[in-house]
Amino acid sequence: MGKYYFVGSGIASLAGAAYLIHDGNINGADITIFEESTEFGGALDAHGTAKDGYFMSGGRMFEHKYNATFDLCSFIPSASDPNLTVKQETDLAEKDALWYNKARLVNGEGKITEFHKMGFSEKDRIDLVALIVKPESMLDSKRITDCFAPGFFHTNFWFEWCTLFAFERWHSAIEFRRYLLRFVHHFSTIDTQEGILRTRYSQYDSMAVPLVNWLRDRGVEFRMETQVTNLGFKTAGSEITVSSIQFSVSGTEGEIPVEKGDLVFVTNGSMTADKSFGSMTKAPAMERGKRSGAWRLWETIAAGRPEFGNPAAFDSHIDESSWESFTVTLNDPTFFQLMQQFSGSEPGKGGLITFKDSNWLLTLSIYRQPYYKSQPENTFVCWGYGLFHDRVGQYVKKTMAECTGKEILEELIGHLKFDEHKEKILQTANVIPCMMPYVTSQFLVRKAGDRPDVVPRGSTNLAFLGQFAELPDDVVFTVEYSVRSAQIAVYSLLKLDKKPSPLYKGQHDPRVLFAALETLHR
């Protein structure tokens, strides 16, 4: 039997290791996962304490058509209740907290505005349909703004769509088109957000921890604080084979030979690389030096190998790929009580609230409590983000990027018109902002070939995983994309007679299409 190496411990690597064991009958002791940081989980990060404040970069959207994700979750036991799988726990969580948004959009006066009407002009409708039917090959290097008139970006549809999925108007038209097709079944509920799911706790507690527990129980080795710096290769004709893994631990270099029969899985790039956290009194830094090994490794091995993709398309435009999130910890219920009165929904049942006239385009998510498994009673956690961190706020005269956690909360309170309760909320809150230079880098303008295939042309033992490997028709910035890439990689390299979970294509369902077309005329 061979050895199996994963670079990175995000959900793609964890899923890949799980599929090696579950579907490939590989011995867990033959699997090694390298992680440069002290924490596993990649973008599924959620840490902290009630005393010092909880913090995370963010959470991914879930929905029922994530067939690969729920296949994985169907054989991993919950960390909270070993009698349940992660899928069963998530199903129960949905029943307890069904989303029905009554406050999707808020205007500049702090009032819930009409958000059920999409606000399309006839030209907007024509442009949307034209984009959907256009072949992807005609959209190389095009931005969303190349496909729509300026008025489209002031419609309710755009505000609701872009803040659910984190699109900016300068992002790739290819990715936007894929989202329109992949989530066409959400057109009719884009306002109320019905059908969107959350895990019982944070995705770290509810997905990453159970997966790691399951893998460790089966002997998988995690080498933490180990940065993979390069891969050695040997070629034979058109074939290319990884021959060694070079790594660094605390400045000490090492190398592992990759033998015949061994396989290597690399998460190339990272949307949460070089993230920086601030505090109640300090703004987070914008890291521009590519400290993370995920980008540098991809740049190194892709040099002179076009079949390995073009990392520069994704990691060289921080001004277009960055935004800022913030996690709010409160030891007093006042803010949550006010938000329940304001939104008309209990925590965890209302969905996202977007302040459409906010200069930062703030969006807030009020979770079902407790959100962290370790979260004590009478502690409350919510999360939000701003797509325009480089603009000056209306209430705090600084850019979001320059603001401390306290100042971000002051801006939010201003938009909510909670001024009467401002001091009490501020005194009982701990806000930890997070700056992410590459968080939407996977949405940047690109062309065919910029993302490598999961198994690159000519590769005998190397696969790429995650958001920067190419999966035709599927959409990045989702857990589903990472898990599907892991399925494809494992099944392909092991040559298993097994297909990945089916990709849902709602555009082929007449009922879904009819509902979507009705939405265009709201």
Stockholm file with secondary structure:
# STOCKHOLM 1.0

chainA/1-522         MGKYYFVGSGIASLAGAAYLIHDGNINGADITIFEESTEFGGALDAHGTAKDGYFMSGGRMFEHKYNATFDLCSFIPSASDPNLTVKQETDLAEKDALWYNKARLVNGEGKITEFHKMGFSEKDRIDLVALIVKPESMLDSKRITDCFAPGFFHTNFWFEWCTLFAFERWHSAIEFRRYLLRFVHHFSTIDTQEGILRTRYSQYDSMAVPLVNWLRDRGVEFRMETQVTNLGFKTAGSEITVSSIQFSVSGTEGEIPVEKGDLVFVTNGSMTADKSFGSMTKAPAMERGKRSGAWRLWETIAAGRPEFGNPAAFDSHIDESSWESFTVTLNDPTFFQLMQQFSGSEPGKGGLITFKDSNWLLTLSIYRQPYYKSQPENTFVCWGYGLFHDRVGQYVKKTMAECTGKEILEELIGHLKFDEHKEKILQTANVIPCMMPYVTSQFLVRKAGDRPDVVPRGSTNLAFLGQFAELPDDVVFTVEYSVRSAQIAVYSLLKLDKKPSPLYKGQHDPRVLFAALETLHR
#=GR chainA/1-522 SS CCCEEEECCBHHHHHHHHHHHHTTCCCGGGEEEEESSSCCBTTCCCEEETTTEEECSCCCCEETTCHHHHHHHTSSBCSSCTTSBHHHHHHHHHHHSCCCCSCSEECTTSCBCCCSSCCCCHHHHHHHHHHHHSCGGGGTTCBGGGTSCGGGGGSHHHHHHHHHHTCCTTSBHHHHHHHHHHTGGGGGGTTTCTTEECCSSCHIIIIIHHHHHHHHHTTCEEEETCEEEEEEEEEETTEEEEEEEEEEETTEEEEEECCTTCEEEEECCCTTTTCEECBTTBCCCCCCSCCSHHHHHHHHHHTTCGGGCCTHHHHSCHHHHCEEEEEEEESSSHHHHHHHHHHSSCTTSSCEEEETTCTTCEEEEECCSCCSTTCCTTCEEEEEEESCTTSBCSSSSSBGGGCCHHHHHHHHHHHHTCGGGHHHHHHTEEEEEEEETTTTGGGSCCCTTSSCBSSCTTBSSEEEESTTSBCTTCCSSSHHHHHHHHHHHHHHHTTCSCCCCCCCCGGGCHHHHHHHHHHHTC
#=GC SS_cons         CCCEEEECCBHHHHHHHHHHHHTTCCCGGGEEEEESSSCCBTTCCCEEETTTEEECSCCCCEETTCHHHHHHHTSSBCSSCTTSBHHHHHHHHHHHSCCCCSCSEECTTSCBCCCSSCCCCHHHHHHHHHHHHSCGGGGTTCBGGGTSCGGGGGSHHHHHHHHHHTCCTTSBHHHHHHHHHHTGGGGGGTTTCTTEECCSSCHIIIIIHHHHHHHHHTTCEEEETCEEEEEEEEEETTEEEEEEEEEEETTEEEEEECCTTCEEEEECCCTTTTCEECBTTBCCCCCCSCCSHHHHHHHHHHTTCGGGCCTHHHHSCHHHHCEEEEEEEESSSHHHHHHHHHHSSCTTSSCEEEETTCTTCEEEEECCSCCSTTCCTTCEEEEEEESCTTSBCSSSSSBGGGCCHHHHHHHHHHHHTCGGGHHHHHHTEEEEEEEETTTTGGGSCCCTTSSCBSSCTTBSSEEEESTTSBCTTCCSSSHHHHHHHHHHHHHHHTTCSCCCCCCCCGGGCHHHHHHHHHHHTC
//
